[in-house]
Amino acid sequence: MDYEPKYSDYDALKRLRKYCAYQERSQLEVRQKLRGWGFGEDDIGNITVQLIEEKFLSEERFAHALAGGKFRTKQWGVNKVRQSLQQKGISGRLLSEALAPLQGEDYTAALHQILSKKLVLLERAEPNLMLRRQKLIRFGLSKGYEMDLVLKESARLLGSDPED
């Protein structure tokens, strides 16, 4: 790029401190914002390092916040949370660490709750039990839950054998 950035390094850093303080951000988001402001890769690297050193930017905090938030607020399953983290540039050990707290009784209870609510709606709209079951399973999968868990919970709710 042969043009001047929109902001000076000082102003960009000041704005990014506010941006990162407002909510957890990934390095990818910060880098994209700096690219949009016209900064070159060297400046982007320097500013990103400074934000990390000042503790405004932490991939670990970001990954845990995003995973927990998407599970609590949107009741997303592990598969959908994983995909969201990967889109934000999180991978490897950090990805596994962020997803680990989602497994357990709360996770199964959340799936049970969303499938129960969906089943109430489906019972009103879909008289055919087989179609109701398919729609319930499809809904659980679309929320990012694992196939075996969705099959087990939907069978439990419908009072049938998961192998049917």
Sequence and secondary structure as in RCSB ss.txt:
>XXXX:A:sequence
MDYEPKYSDYDALKRLRKYCAYQERSQLEVRQKLRGWGFGEDDIGNITVQLIEEKFLSEERFAHALAGGKFRTKQ
WGVNKVRQSLQQKGISGRLLSEALAPLQGEDYTAALHQILSKKLVLLERAEPNLMLRRQKLIRFGLSKGYEMDLV
LKESARLLGSDPED
>XXXX:A:secstr
  S  SS HHHHHHHHHHHHHHS   HHHHHHHHHHTT  HHHHHHHHHHHHHTTS  HHHHHHHHHHHHHHHH 
  HHHHHHHHHHTT  HHHHHHHHGGG SHHHHHHHHHHHHHHHHHHHHH   HHHHHHHHHHHHHHTT  HHHH
HHHHHHHHTS TT 
